[in-house]
Amino acid sequence: MVIDRVREIGDRRQLPERDRAVNILWFYSDPSHYLALVHHCRWDDPAFTAWLTKRMTNALLSTD
């Protein structure tokens, strides 16, 4: 759903094919990232959200 919406409002040429884009977001959405950084490393929620947003954006728009 997220990838479909991004494709509707953004530049489709910059995104990987749909299945790969979904896999990237699925990987970063793993709750273990939140648990590790917020609960174990004591990041606050805004810091985690900023980190996650940047990581997802970079991963989706990477040319690799």
Secondary structure as the mmCIF struct_conf table of DSSP 4:
data_model
#
loop_
_struct_conf.conf_type_id
_struct_conf.id
_struct_conf.beg_label_comp_id
_struct_conf.beg_label_asym_id
_struct_conf.beg_label_seq_id
_struct_conf.end_label_comp_id
_struct_conf.end_label_asym_id
_struct_conf.end_label_seq_id
HELX_RH_AL_P HELX_RH_AL_P1 VAL A 2 ILE A 9
BEND BEND1 GLY A 10 GLY A 10
HELX_RH_3T_P HELX_RH_3T_P1 ARG A 12 GLN A 14
BEND BEND2 LEU A 15 LEU A 15
HELX_LH_PP_P HELX_LH_PP_P1 PRO A 16 GLU A 17
HELX_RH_AL_P HELX_RH_AL_P2 ARG A 18 TYR A 28
TURN_TY1_P TURN_TY1_P1 SER A 29 SER A 29
HELX_RH_AL_P HELX_RH_AL_P3 PRO A 31 TYR A 34
HELX_RH_PI_P HELX_RH_PI_P1 LEU A 35 HIS A 40
BEND BEND3 CYS A 41 CYS A 41
HELX_RH_AL_P HELX_RH_AL_P4 ASP A 45 LEU A 61
#
